[in-house]
Structure formats: structure tokens, C-alpha cells
Amino acid sequence: MRNTEDDGYAGTAPVDAYQPNGFGLYNVSGNVWEWCADWFDPAHSARSMRGGSYLCHDSYCNRYRVAARTANTPDSSSGNLGFRTATGG
């Protein structure tokens, strides 16, 4: 899904705007890129980011799959990049 506002949201959507996936996780793709602890390359110059964001084009974000992957340096920031936080249920 691109940021076409078809879902009623001009940017990111609230965490409970859509049903969770089979693992009970919400918004694992398409809201914001998620920083990952994994290094993107063997040179350890950039960290992996996964899931795509609301600002991405379909061809770049691989159709908003969880496996969509790109990288950025650890000292970078962006309005469409975030962290996944988890709490015990």
C-alpha cells in the first residue's frame, strides 16, 4: 500500500488500524521502515531496515513485504524510520 490515503490516513496509520498478522503482530510492513540490529553488509557500515514505509514506491519497497530490505548508517534519521517495541502480554 502506498500513501494514497485510500486507508483514510495521510501518513502513518494507528497501530490498531489493521488486523494483526498470524503471529499477532500489527503493522509489520508499510507504516515506517524498522531499524534492525543486523548489519546490512559485511563491512558493518550500515544497519538493515525492513518492511517499507508509507512514503515508498511499490518497486522500491518490494510491494511492502516484511522481507523488503534497505540500509542506512546508524547515525541517520528519517521521518519514515522507527523501531518496533514489544511488551509482554
C-alpha positions in Angstrom: 0.0 0.0 0.0 1.4 3.4 -0.9 0.5 6.7 0.8 -2.6 7.2 -1.4 -4.7 7.9 1.6 -7.1 5.1 0.5 -6.9 3.9 4.0 -8.0 7.2 5.4 -4.6 8.2 6.8 -2.4 10.8 5.1 0.8 9.4 6.8 1.3 6.6 9.3 -1.7 4.7 10.5 -2.5 4.0 14.1 -1.1 0.6 15.3 -4.5 -1.0 15.5 -5.9 0.3 12.2 -5.5 -3.1 10.6 -5.8 -6.7 11.8 -2.7 -8.3 13.2 -0.9 -11.0 11.1 -0.8 -14.7 12.0 1.7 -14.0 14.8 -0.4 -11.3 16.4 1.9 -8.5 15.2 0.5 -5.2 13.9 1.9 -3.1 11.1 4.9 -5.2 10.3 5.2 -3.6 6.9 4.3 -0.3 5.2 4.0 2.1 8.1 7.6 3.0 8.8 10.9 1.3 8.0 12.1 -0.6 11.1 15.7 -0.4 12.3 17.1 -3.9 12.8 20.1 -5.0 14.8 21.5 -6.8 11.8 24.3 -5.3 9.7 23.3 -4.8 6.1 26.7 -5.6 4.7 29.9 -7.4 5.8 31.8 -4.1 6.1 29.5 -3.1 9.0 28.9 0.3 7.7 25.1 0.3 7.6 22.3 -1.4 9.6 19.3 -3.2 8.0 15.9 -1.6 7.8 12.9 -3.7 6.9 9.2 -3.5 6.0 9.0 -0.4 3.8 7.2 2.8 4.7 4.2 4.8 3.8 6.5 7.0 1.6 7.9 4.3 -0.6 7.1 3.4 -4.1 6.0 -0.2 -4.8 9.0 -1.1 -6.9 11.4 0.2 -4.2 9.7 -1.4 -1.2 9.1 -4.8 -2.9 5.4 -4.5 -2.5 5.6 -3.8 1.2 6.7 -7.2 2.3 8.3 -7.8 5.7 11.3 -9.0 3.7 11.6 -5.6 2.0 15.1 -4.5 3.0 17.3 -1.5 2.7 20.0 0.1 4.8 21.2 3.3 6.4 24.1 4.3 8.6 23.5 4.1 12.4 23.8 7.9 12.8 21.0 8.5 10.3 17.4 9.6 11.0 14.3 10.0 8.9 10.6 10.7 9.3 9.7 7.3 7.9 12.0 5.2 10.1 11.4 3.8 13.5 11.7 0.9 16.0 9.4 -1.9 16.8 8.8 -2.1 20.5 7.4 -5.1 22.2 5.8 -5.8 25.6 4.9 -8.9 27.4 1.2 -9.8 27.1 
